[in-house]
């Protein structure tokens, strides 16, 4: 498959109404709809996919469903981050064996590894698999910051060749490209529009769970067509949804919104709570302004 680029949705994990099981038909429908809407790639089992709230069997079910439903129409990368290096290796090997096109690996998030420990961690994962690794820098949740100099060191590992950069420091994109050259392709994790103009070749987006066509089109307008006016106008149209799925409520808001759009996907698992009623009402109004209510069922 060609080099990864474009807007990739970090997928929510649909659950049954009682929250006890993965809702496979809903996940199949979500994957098909994302691809029909023009999304460039999919990443299940990231933070938005509640990867820490699923059993091993549920993880395998999500992976199998996404890969088989996508059927090579778009790349599918699997989130395989873990606190224990050997577990991260096991999960990454499992993803490869199940047909994943790549893995996304957040650093160990409790032990706060040093730079040397990070290098040893990612090198062991890289030596165990032959598919690409996307580093995932999210210091707000991982308690570890993959700064550009650290990323440059990790880029020495052959298949560590992508990074999801999820800070609000957009200059990180510039600095990673400057230090790594073509050994590291940057995907934005938060600031998609802004990062594209600095050379990011992709965006791992939460908002594209709800607006995949607009999210994919934004990348195309900047990266392929270099049309600043149309891109900015589209970004401003998207911003209310981008903001709604930002911050702590990203899982709850995404799931509530999909329900309002005609695709019930259940609620988040504890300790996360659903959106408060007042917030849900405001979210409904934001979706209505964009003509998105019940849009998936049309």
C-alpha positions as CSV (number, residue, x, y, z in Angstrom):
1,X,0.0,0.0,0.0
2,X,1.2,3.5,-0.8
3,X,2.7,5.9,1.8
4,X,0.2,7.0,4.5
5,X,-1.1,10.5,4.0
6,X,-4.4,12.3,4.4
7,X,-7.0,12.5,7.1
8,X,-7.3,9.3,9.2
9,X,-10.2,8.9,11.7
10,X,-9.3,7.7,15.1
11,X,-12.5,5.6,15.4
12,X,-14.8,5.4,18.4
13,X,-15.7,1.9,19.5
14,X,-19.5,1.3,19.2
15,X,-21.0,-0.5,22.2
16,X,-24.3,-2.1,22.7
17,X,-27.0,-0.2,24.6
18,X,-26.1,-1.9,27.9
19,X,-22.4,-1.2,27.3
20,X,-21.4,-4.8,27.8
21,X,-20.4,-5.7,24.2
22,X,-18.8,-4.3,21.1
23,X,-21.6,-3.5,18.6
24,X,-20.2,-5.2,15.5
25,X,-23.0,-4.2,13.0
26,X,-22.6,-0.6,14.2
27,X,-18.9,-0.8,13.7
28,X,-19.2,-2.2,10.2
29,X,-21.7,0.5,9.3
30,X,-19.4,3.2,10.7
31,X,-16.3,1.9,8.8
32,X,-18.3,1.7,5.5
33,X,-19.8,5.1,6.0
34,X,-16.3,6.6,6.7
35,X,-14.9,5.2,3.5
36,X,-17.9,6.2,1.5
37,X,-17.5,9.7,2.7
38,X,-13.9,9.8,1.4
39,X,-11.8,9.3,4.5
40,X,-8.2,8.4,3.7
41,X,-7.5,6.0,6.6
42,X,-8.8,4.5,9.9
43,X,-7.2,4.0,13.3
44,X,-9.2,1.9,15.7
45,X,-8.2,1.4,19.3
46,X,-6.7,4.8,19.9
47,X,-7.7,7.0,22.8
48,X,-11.0,7.9,21.2
49,X,-11.6,4.1,20.8
50,X,-11.4,3.6,24.6
51,X,-8.5,1.1,24.1
52,X,-7.9,0.9,27.8
53,X,-11.5,0.0,28.5
54,X,-11.7,-3.1,26.3
55,X,-10.9,-6.8,27.0
56,X,-8.4,-8.6,24.9
57,X,-11.2,-10.4,23.1
58,X,-13.0,-7.2,22.4
59,X,-9.8,-5.7,21.0
60,X,-9.4,-8.6,18.6
61,X,-13.1,-8.3,17.6
62,X,-12.6,-4.6,16.8
63,X,-9.4,-5.2,14.8
64,X,-10.9,-8.1,12.8
65,X,-14.1,-6.2,12.1
66,X,-12.3,-3.0,10.9
67,X,-9.8,-4.8,8.8
68,X,-12.3,-7.1,7.1
69,X,-14.9,-4.3,6.6
70,X,-12.3,-1.9,5.2
71,X,-11.1,-4.7,2.9
72,X,-8.0,-2.7,1.8
73,X,-10.0,0.2,0.5
74,X,-8.1,2.5,3.0
75,X,-5.2,1.8,5.3
76,X,-6.0,0.6,8.8
77,X,-3.6,1.3,11.6
78,X,-4.2,-0.3,15.0
79,X,-3.5,1.4,18.4
80,X,-1.1,-0.9,20.3
81,X,0.2,1.2,23.1
82,X,0.9,-0.5,26.4
83,X,2.7,0.3,29.7
84,X,4.8,-2.9,29.5
85,X,7.1,-3.2,26.5
86,X,6.5,-6.9,26.1
87,X,2.8,-6.3,26.0
88,X,3.2,-3.6,23.4
89,X,5.3,-6.1,21.3
90,X,2.6,-8.7,21.7
91,X,-0.2,-6.3,20.6
92,X,1.7,-5.0,17.7
93,X,2.6,-8.5,16.4
94,X,-1.1,-9.5,16.9
95,X,-2.2,-6.5,14.8
96,X,0.3,-7.4,12.0
97,X,-0.8,-11.0,12.0
98,X,-4.5,-9.9,11.7
99,X,-3.7,-7.8,8.6
100,X,-3.1,-4.3,9.9
101,X,-1.3,-1.9,7.6
102,X,0.5,-0.3,10.6
103,X,0.4,0.4,14.3
104,X,0.1,3.6,16.4
105,X,2.1,3.4,19.6
106,X,1.7,5.9,22.5
107,X,4.7,5.8,24.9
108,X,4.3,3.9,28.2
109,X,2.0,6.3,30.2
110,X,2.7,5.5,33.9
111,X,6.4,4.7,34.2
112,X,7.4,8.0,32.5
113,X,10.4,6.5,30.6
114,X,13.6,8.3,30.0
115,X,14.9,9.0,26.5
116,X,17.0,5.8,26.6
117,X,14.1,3.8,27.8
118,X,11.9,5.2,25.1
119,X,14.4,4.2,22.4
120,X,14.7,0.7,23.8
121,X,10.9,0.4,24.0
122,X,10.3,1.4,20.4
123,X,13.3,-0.4,19.0
124,X,12.0,-3.7,20.5
125,X,8.6,-3.1,19.0
126,X,10.2,-2.2,15.6
127,X,12.3,-5.3,15.6
128,X,9.3,-7.5,16.3
129,X,7.2,-6.3,13.3
130,X,7.7,-5.4,9.7
131,X,4.8,-2.9,9.3
132,X,5.2,0.9,9.9
133,X,5.0,2.4,13.4
134,X,3.3,5.7,14.0
135,X,4.6,7.3,17.2
136,X,1.9,9.0,19.2
137,X,3.0,12.1,21.1
138,X,0.3,13.1,23.5
139,X,2.0,14.4,26.7
140,X,-1.3,15.5,28.2
141,X,-2.3,11.9,28.6
142,X,0.9,9.9,28.4
143,X,2.9,12.0,30.8
144,X,5.8,11.7,28.3
145,X,6.7,14.3,25.7
146,X,8.3,13.1,22.5
147,X,10.1,16.3,21.7
148,X,11.5,16.9,18.2
149,X,15.1,15.8,19.3
150,X,13.7,12.6,20.8
151,X,11.6,12.0,17.7
152,X,14.8,12.4,15.6
153,X,16.5,9.7,17.6
154,X,13.5,7.4,17.3
155,X,13.5,8.0,13.5
156,X,16.7,5.9,13.5
157,X,14.6,2.8,14.0
158,X,13.8,1.6,10.5
159,X,10.0,1.3,10.7
160,X,9.4,4.3,13.1
161,X,8.5,6.5,10.2
162,X,5.3,8.4,11.2
163,X,4.3,10.5,14.2
164,X,0.9,11.7,15.4
165,X,1.9,15.0,17.0
166,X,-0.8,16.0,19.5
167,X,0.4,19.1,21.2
168,X,-0.8,22.7,20.6
169,X,2.7,23.7,19.6
170,X,2.3,23.7,15.8
171,X,6.0,24.6,15.4
172,X,6.7,21.0,16.4
173,X,5.7,20.0,12.8
174,X,8.4,22.4,11.4
175,X,11.0,21.2,13.8
176,X,10.4,17.4,13.3
177,X,10.6,17.9,9.5
178,X,13.8,19.9,9.9
179,X,15.5,17.3,12.2
180,X,14.2,14.1,10.5
181,X,13.8,15.0,6.9
182,X,12.2,12.2,5.0
183,X,12.7,9.7,7.8
184,X,9.6,10.9,9.6
185,X,6.2,11.8,8.2
186,X,4.2,14.1,10.5
187,X,0.4,13.7,11.1
188,X,-1.3,16.3,13.2
189,X,-3.1,15.1,16.2
190,X,-5.1,18.3,17.0
191,X,-4.2,21.2,14.8
192,X,-4.9,19.7,11.4
193,X,-5.4,22.8,9.3
194,X,-2.5,24.7,10.8
195,X,-0.1,21.7,10.6
196,X,-0.8,21.1,6.9
197,X,0.6,24.4,6.0
198,X,3.8,23.6,7.8
199,X,4.3,20.3,6.0
200,X,2.3,17.7,7.9
201,X,1.2,15.0,5.5
202,X,-1.8,13.9,7.5
203,X,-4.2,14.4,10.4
204,X,-5.3,11.8,12.9
205,X,-8.7,13.4,13.6
206,X,-11.4,12.9,16.2
207,X,-13.9,15.2,14.4
208,X,-13.8,13.0,11.3
209,X,-15.9,10.5,13.2
210,X,-18.7,13.0,12.6
211,X,-17.6,14.9,9.5
212,X,-15.3,12.6,7.5
213,X,-16.0,14.2,4.1
214,X,-15.2,17.7,5.3
215,X,-12.1,16.5,7.3
216,X,-10.7,14.6,4.3
217,X,-11.5,17.5,1.9
218,X,-9.7,20.0,4.2
219,X,-6.5,18.0,3.7
220,X,-7.0,17.8,0.0
221,X,-7.6,21.6,-0.4
222,X,-4.3,22.4,1.5
223,X,-1.9,19.5,0.6
224,X,-3.0,18.8,-3.0
225,X,-4.7,22.0,-4.3
226,X,-3.0,24.7,-2.2
227,X,-6.2,26.6,-2.1
228,X,-6.0,28.7,1.1
229,X,-9.3,30.6,0.7
230,X,-11.4,27.5,0.3
231,X,-9.5,25.6,2.9
232,X,-10.0,28.4,5.5
233,X,-13.7,28.7,4.7
234,X,-14.1,25.0,5.2
235,X,-12.1,25.0,8.4
236,X,-14.2,27.8,9.8
237,X,-17.3,25.8,9.0
238,X,-15.9,22.7,10.7
239,X,-14.7,24.5,13.8
240,X,-17.8,24.1,16.0
241,X,-17.6,20.3,15.6
242,X,-13.8,20.4,16.1
243,X,-14.3,22.2,19.4
244,X,-17.1,20.0,20.5
245,X,-14.9,16.8,20.4
246,X,-11.9,18.5,21.9
247,X,-10.9,18.3,25.6
248,X,-12.1,15.8,28.0
249,X,-15.5,15.1,26.4
250,X,-14.1,13.9,23.1
251,X,-15.4,10.3,23.5
252,X,-18.8,11.2,25.0
253,X,-19.5,14.0,22.5
254,X,-18.5,11.8,19.5
255,X,-20.8,9.0,20.6
256,X,-23.7,11.3,21.4
257,X,-23.3,13.0,18.1
258,X,-23.3,9.8,16.1
259,X,-26.4,8.8,17.8
260,X,-28.0,12.1,16.8
261,X,-26.8,11.6,13.3
262,X,-28.6,8.3,13.0
263,X,-25.9,5.8,14.0
264,X,-26.4,4.6,17.6
265,X,-23.0,3.6,19.1
266,X,-23.7,3.4,22.8
267,X,-22.2,5.4,25.6
268,X,-18.6,5.6,26.9
269,X,-17.5,3.1,29.5
270,X,-16.9,4.1,33.1
271,X,-15.3,6.1,34.5
272,X,-16.3,8.3,31.5
273,X,-19.9,9.6,31.7
274,X,-22.3,10.6,28.9
275,X,-22.6,14.3,28.1
276,X,-24.8,16.2,30.5
277,X,-28.3,16.9,29.1
278,X,-27.6,20.7,28.6
279,X,-24.4,19.9,26.7
280,X,-26.2,17.3,24.6
281,X,-28.8,19.9,23.7
282,X,-26.2,22.4,22.6
283,X,-24.4,19.7,20.5
284,X,-27.6,18.8,18.8
285,X,-28.0,22.5,17.8
286,X,-24.5,22.6,16.4
287,X,-25.2,19.5,14.3
288,X,-28.5,20.9,13.2
289,X,-26.8,24.0,11.8
290,X,-24.7,21.9,9.6
291,X,-27.6,19.7,8.5
292,X,-26.1,16.6,10.2
293,X,-29.0,15.4,12.3
294,X,-30.1,11.9,11.0
295,X,-27.7,12.4,8.1
296,X,-26.2,8.9,8.2
297,X,-29.6,7.2,7.9
298,X,-30.6,9.1,4.8
